[in-house]
Amino acid sequence: MFVVASRDTLVNSRFATVVCAPIYTERRGISTEVTVGPDEGLKHESTILCDALVSVEKARLTDYVGTLSPTKLSRLRDALRIALDVE
């Protein structure tokens, strides 16, 4: 399962693939994870794992699952900064 930060950006992109962070139900409590769950549209409490970014063909992303609140999106940005070691 994958969360897309902006569906419009995904749909309008000219590229065939997008970079995604996978979501797992296992939680390790590390700084590169973001907790998500029913509030975001998921069935179970889970985590977005920013240490395991993958390139996925847009055609594989067929089911819209949910949305991140501004607070969760900010946490995702922070986790990505840590995982990628960027400012």
Sequence and secondary structure as in RCSB ss.txt:
>XXXX:A:sequence
MFVVASRDTLVNSRFATVVCAPIYTERRGISTEVTVGPDEGLKHESTILCDALVSVEKARLTDYVGTLSPTKLSR
LRDALRIALDVE
>XXXX:A:secstr
 B  S HHHHHH SSSEEEE BEES     TTEEEE GGGT SS EEEEGGG EEEEGGG         HHHHHH
HHHHHHHHHT  
